Amino acid sequence: MLRDRRLARGLTQQQLSERSGVYVKLIGDYETGRYILKVPTAKVFADILDCRIEDFYEWLPEDKPSRNG
């Protein structure tokens, strides 16, 4: 999901790293699922990639947050 958003914006891992301050290797680890993206880092990426934090996570039907609060 991070990879898809990054590529849609035409950025390399290196460019995202430079803009976010996150190591390139760690971005690769997030993209392959080796590490789970934490919310503060997701916020940084979402701001750079012009998307929502939720776009970086896969929700199971029973886990999906309610829009009603």
Secondary structure, DSSP 8 states (H G I E B T S, - for coil): -HHHHHHHTT--HHHHHHHH---HHHHHHHHHTSS---HHHHHHHHHHHTS-GGGGS---TTTS--TT-
